[in-house]
Amino acid sequence: MDEDKEKPVPAPKKLNSFAITNDNDDPNNSHDTTDDKDNLPPPESTTTAADEGDENHDKNDVDQTPEEGDRDQIKEEGEEEKSDEISVLKVEEPSPLPPDLGKVSEEIDQYMSTMFDDESVHSDVHVPIFVEQFAVLVEAKIEDYDGESPVKWTDLKDEEAECFLEALTRISKLSISLNKFSSDFKFAYSINRIGGVLQRGMSYLEEEFKLLLEDHRILDPETESKPPPPNSVSEQEGEGEECSVPESDPQEEDKIKEYPEEILSNLKKLAKCMILGGHETECRRVYFMTRRTAMEESLLKMGFEKHSIDDVQKMHWESLEREIMTWIKVFKQCMDVQFPAERKLCDAVFSDKPSISATLSSHLCRGAIIQLLNVPEAVAMTKRAAEKLFKFLDVYETLRDAIPAMDKLFVPRTVVEIKSETTLIKSRFGEAMVIIFCELENSIKADSAKTPVPGGAVHPLTRYTMNYLKYACEYKDTLEQVFREHKKIERADSGIGSDFDYNSSQVQDQNVAETESPFQVQLTKVMDLLDANLEAKSKLYKDQSLNSIFMMNNGRYILKKVRGSPEINSLMGDPWCRKRSSELRTYHKNYQRETWGRLVQCLMNHDGLTVNGKVVKPVLKERFKNFNAIFDEIHKTQSSWVVADDQLQSELRVSISNMVIPAYRAFLARYGQTLTPGRQTEKYVKYQPEDIETYIDDLFDGNAAASAGRRKS
């Protein structure tokens, strides 16, 4: 405890002298609740001031008052009783409830219960001697606890603590009772005397209240793995973290760490006594400052760091992304655990004063949440970029989900302020996300590269756009909400049309909304832009077959992504998917016609092969040579083409085999025997049907060299 604390006020030499207060003095100054105990005048100085008195009261008049004889009698009795009391205190061992204190306490209670019932009390100005005795006994007890060797509150036995609080409570009530006569100078000494004892007792309670709050703060994170003792809490970061619980019971993860029940009980008793003693302001201040420090330490342990707007603006996106992830974790922890726990602690400590509890916890949480909201406010001001969309969505959802819970955490005036600020920041993120989506449209339009992708493979723009949409659609409901809000904002900002126009269009808008949501419209628009861009890029291929392969590759990739994502699939719908499948079949047919139609026509056209029922060998030989040349060219070229999708690749190979091999086998069976067996047959019949099938399986691997090597072997 502080060494500078005021020593006990000694008992006055004349118990029958009363301080005379100036008519202009504030009577409440005798029990000021400030921490500066030196400002309280000792009884001697009060008596001196009384002796000086008002200029309108002559000293002789005071000395000749009718009560002088009574006062002398009181003095003699008081000195005698005080002497007995002091001797008892010196001889007897300290006890939770000294007999003298118990006896005097009963007299004090009786005195307070009757002092206002008897009107003669005020007229006779009689303050019993046991009032001074009670002050001396309580002051001695305070000196025992708050002297040169202060005693911690937790070291007191239950009986001692209860006795001490009862004594201070009685002192508080006595002070309140006496202060009702503060305008009468004859009560001034007793008011100042009791007020001084009360002030010192309250100062001791204030210090112990603070120590109880500080000493039972949370342990380091390393101790979290140890299970907390029964009926108590592991002590980390106040009462606002998750308890360490067995992994087998995930429901227990949200249990809140609290102060032990014994400490909560002591805090409640001390707070109640301080408030009754007129020290509500000091009690609230100590609680607020201590818990605010604990909350700041808790935020630091969870990884939260304060950053200015300039700091955030200068961060690289990778660093800022990590900060956002930390912020989301801390913010959710505070809203779900820390803040409710802080409210629960306040309710426990100030259970007799719900208004104090609500105000204190509200102000504590308000300070912390304002610090937390500074981060997303700064992030929302950073430059828009496509890669930021998903973290922006995470922040938006975090803020959105937190708003309803704020009603239970803050008092009405504060909740309006915090919800308004949170909603404003959330709206900024929503606006930023709409802008980012519009930038996606612009990036598709601006991609006008004139270099075709080798082998007709899936274009990087297609991959980027579809993967972007796939991840974006995982936030389908949130984006739907964002685009709906944005649509309302646009309508409100436009200021076009009368109220009638707006109301009459609501029905139409509602009908449209039932079939197409704003986000669905946006998604369809992006898809159409991508299709148009791919169509333009396909024209960069001079080979029509490769043009079809390119469109098949990209179309199949898009369709696969849509069908693989329930969110996109539900937005685009089955009709859209059926239409895309039909387009893919058209590209497939175009490819077969352009590439293999010419080869099959060479086998199917029998004109000139026979004359008068006989096969014309030169024509047959030329026909075999043409077939071999066309097939070699197709194989060489299309072995370097790329079809990455295994299913599409298999479908193409099967369809080619079904188209070519039966025709070739029939042609070979009909005309192969015409050629002379041996060298002539080997020269013109270069491939057997099995060879054709093998080489077809080499197509679309994107590796012509490997295919050529395999063909030569």
SULCOR-V723610 format. One record per run of one state. SS is the DSSP state (hx for helix, st for strand, lp for the rest). FROM is the first residue (numbers start at 1). TO is the last residue. If there is no record, write none. Layout:
BEGIN
ss->(SS,SS)
from->(FROM,FROM)
to->(TO,TO)
END
This chain:
BEGIN
ss->(lp,hx,lp,hx,lp,hx,lp,hx,lp,hx,lp,hx,lp,hx,lp,hx,lp,hx,lp,hx,lp,hx,lp,hx,lp,st,lp,hx,lp,st,lp,hx,lp,hx,lp,hx,lp,hx,lp,hx,lp,hx,lp,hx,lp,hx,lp,hx,lp,hx,lp,hx,lp,hx,lp,hx,lp,hx,lp,st,lp,st,lp,hx,lp,st,lp,hx,lp,hx,lp,hx,lp,st,lp,hx,lp)
from->(1,27,32,37,40,43,53,59,64,68,92,99,115,120,125,129,147,153,156,158,182,185,216,221,226,242,243,250,255,256,257,261,277,280,302,309,315,317,350,354,380,386,409,412,447,454,457,460,474,476,495,499,516,518,539,544,565,566,605,610,612,614,616,617,639,642,643,646,675,679,685,689,697,701,702,704,713)
to->(26,31,36,39,42,52,58,63,67,91,98,114,119,124,128,146,152,155,157,181,184,215,220,225,241,242,249,254,255,256,260,276,279,301,308,314,316,349,353,379,385,408,411,446,453,456,459,473,475,494,498,515,517,538,543,564,565,604,609,611,613,615,616,638,641,642,645,674,678,684,688,696,700,701,703,712,713)
END
